[in-house]
Amino acid sequence: MSMKKRAYRLINSFSWGSAALRLRRAAREDRGRKLVASAGHHFIDRSKGCEKLCIVLAGYKQPLWDDVFNRLAAYLPCDVDVCIMTSGLENEELKCIADRNGWSYLSTDVNHLSLVQNLAIDHHPNAKWIYKIDEDMFITKGFFEKLLETYLQLENNSLYVPAFVSPLVNVSCYGHLRLLQKTGLLEAFRETGMTDVKYSDGLHHNRQVIENPMVAEFMWGGSNEQLRDIDKLTFEFSEGHDLEYSICPVRFSIGAILFSRDSWLEFGKFPITFVGSEYGLGDDEEHICHYACFTGRVMAVNENVVVGHLGYGGAQTKHMMEYYSNHRAQFSLKDNY
């Protein structure tokens, strides 16, 4: 333990010291919020005034953009506006992608993930439904339609009140186990010994799901052909099947979700906080999941549509970027489903 940490621990052991540290943290957060709130942003508006909006958080994984945005363009209904967002930077290639597809583009001068999402929604006042997608999410056919259908089904014909809806994501602390169950591969995965095979948030236990590169590779079919084609899986789970969904009982990764504007307003928009990092990394996720759990709402997962997530950060992303470059056909848009 460093001298600095020892000093903080000693100070924190006294009531006066603990109070002083709390005040210091509060003052620092207040300065941070004011800095973020006063930061500039740049918005290129190509909105059609739709009631549905898809915001895409991007800017840091350029090698994926061709496939990610080709899929988005192919499966995007005509009644959905799109806004590509870059937090803390302006990217010319993404501006060109937005221009080419007739999408809006938003950049912020300060890097805070809640800020850029709030601004994107604010700039689309007609949007009642908001799809949020990260730049490492490979969507499949029916993504937009099935998520909205699931939300409305929950709202109108179930015992639940929805907070948000997600597709079945292959590399996810919840979705990976549901996908393995649906494909009959749970025991094969268990035999690898890579994880505890428990539903988790990936933070308090079973961290292997978000840290071990081989978990992500397995879920992309590195050792099993059945998992290699997310489009085929979506076809098999959708064609001839009624709407299927499950309820996630743990904190959920929000890389590809649908929520309503009413919910966004009710939970006070995404928070300008600095819990996960100075960029608010994960604070939006924690906030919306907290909203779900503490207001009696559910986090629902549509199980007809499979979406591919390249992987979580650190070693997993590094490994999976290499896997992606060596298996491009697996990720690219297909026209046979």
Stockholm file with secondary structure:
# STOCKHOLM 1.0

chainA/1-337         MSMKKRAYRLINSFSWGSAALRLRRAAREDRGRKLVASAGHHFIDRSKGCEKLCIVLAGYKQPLWDDVFNRLAAYLPCDVDVCIMTSGLENEELKCIADRNGWSYLSTDVNHLSLVQNLAIDHHPNAKWIYKIDEDMFITKGFFEKLLETYLQLENNSLYVPAFVSPLVNVSCYGHLRLLQKTGLLEAFRETGMTDVKYSDGLHHNRQVIENPMVAEFMWGGSNEQLRDIDKLTFEFSEGHDLEYSICPVRFSIGAILFSRDSWLEFGKFPITFVGSEYGLGDDEEHICHYACFTGRVMAVNENVVVGHLGYGGAQTKHMMEYYSNHRAQFSLKDNY
#=GR chainA/1-337 SS CCHHHHHHHHHHTSHHHHHHHHHHHHHHHHHHHHHHHTCCEEEECCCCCCSEEEEEEESSCGGGHHHHHHHHHHHCCTTEEEEEEESSCCCHHHHHHHHHHTCEEEEESSCCHHHHHHHHHHTCTTCSEEEEEETTEECCTTHHHHHHHHHHHHHHHSSCCEEEEEEEESSSTTHHHHHHHHHTCHHHHHHHTSSCCCCCCSSSSCTHHHHCHHHHHHHTTSSCGGGSCHHHHHHHHHTTCCCCEEEECSCCCCSEEEEEHHHHHHTTSSCCCCSSCTTCTTHHHHHHHHHHHHTTCEEEEEEEEEEEECCCTTHHHHHHHHHHHHCHHHHSCCSCC
#=GC SS_cons         CCHHHHHHHHHHTSHHHHHHHHHHHHHHHHHHHHHHHTCCEEEECCCCCCSEEEEEEESSCGGGHHHHHHHHHHHCCTTEEEEEEESSCCCHHHHHHHHHHTCEEEEESSCCHHHHHHHHHHTCTTCSEEEEEETTEECCTTHHHHHHHHHHHHHHHSSCCEEEEEEEESSSTTHHHHHHHHHTCHHHHHHHTSSCCCCCCSSSSCTHHHHCHHHHHHHTTSSCGGGSCHHHHHHHHHTTCCCCEEEECSCCCCSEEEEEHHHHHHTTSSCCCCSSCTTCTTHHHHHHHHHHHHTTCEEEEEEEEEEEECCCTTHHHHHHHHHHHHCHHHHSCCSCC
//
